């Protein structure tokens, strides 16, 4: 997904990282986000609510979109981040800014996943004292 986005934006990798490094790193980011939110969606679906299921799928799809953009940013900066990790931690912290901005739309994903679990929060708990 990050490779397709990179090509669509007119790049085959950037000056910061070659495509053979940027695209797999971005793919790992997409895989990690996708696996996490797919698992949450699966748990929400077990509650049996049709709204919860729809919100779970929506949160999963939104997270994939955010992960694709974040993966592109992380992949493009992979070589820089790796170099700074071993040489200059202050610059590393500064380099994380674009990644944080790219990941910031995840607040929508978390809001949607809370909505998916809402039926479980409203039901009285049996056996809890």
N, C-alpha and C positions, 0 to 999 in steps of 0.2 A: 504494500500500500504506500509506503514511503517512497519507493522507487518510482511508482506511477505519479505521485504528487510532484516529486522532484523533476521528472521529465515534463510534466504538464506545466510547471512553472518555468521551464526553459533551461533547466540545469541538468547536467549529468554528473552531479557531484559539484563541489565548489572548490575554491582555492584552499579553504580550510581543511578539507578532508576529501580524499578521492572517493569516487562512487563505490568502489569495491569495499571500502570501509564504512562509508556513511549509510549505505542501504541496509546491510545486515544489522548494524547497530540500531538503526531506526526500526527494523523489523522486530528486534528483540523487545524494544519498548512497546510496540503495538501488541505483541504476543503477551507480554506481562500484564498490560492494562486489560486486554481482552479476556484473558484467563480469569483475572480477579473479578471483573464485573459480570462475566458469564456465570461464575460460581454464585455470586450474590443473586443474580436473576433466577438461577435454578432454585436457590433456597426460598426466594419470594414466591415462586410458582407453586411450591409445596403447600402454601397456605390455602390454595384453592380459590383465590379471588380473581375474577376476570380482570378487574381494574389493576390489581397487583401484578398480574401476568403482563398486561399491556405496558404498565409503567416499568416493569423489569426489562422487557425487551427494548423499550425506548431508551432507558438508561444505558443498556449495553451498546446499542447502536451509537448513541451520542459519545460514549467513552471511546469507541473505535475511531470516530472522527477526531476527537481531541488527541488520542494517542498517535494518530497519523501525523498531525501537525507537530506534536511534541517530539515524535520520533524523527521527523525530518530535521528539527532544530538540534536535537541531541546528536544525530548522525553527522550533521554538517560540522558540529563542533567537537566530535569525538577525539580527533587527533590533538586539538588544542587542549581539551580537558585532560587528556592523558598526560600530555607534556607538563601542564601546569600542576597536576597532582604531585609530580615528582620534583618540580622546580620552584613553584611560587604559589603558595596556598592563598595568599591575599588576592592575586589575580584570578585564581580558580573561583573564589567566592563571587567576584565581579562577573565572571563568565557564566555563572548560573542564572543571572537575571533573565535572559531571553528564554531559558528553559522554564522558569517559573511563570513567566507571562504566557508561554504556550500551553502550560498545564492549567492555568487559572480557570478555563471554562469547565473544569471538572466539578465545580460547585453545582452546576446544573445536574450532573450525573448523580451526585450525592442527594440532591433534593428529590430527584425522581426515584431513587432507590429507597429513600425514607417513605415516600408515598407508596411504594410497592409493599413495604412492610407495615404500613399503617393499620391494616385490619388486625394484625397480630398485636399491635399496641393497644387497640381499643378493647379487645376481648378481655374479660376477667381471667386472671390466672388461677388455675385450680392447684391446690396443694402448696401455694406460696404463703408463708406466714409473715 
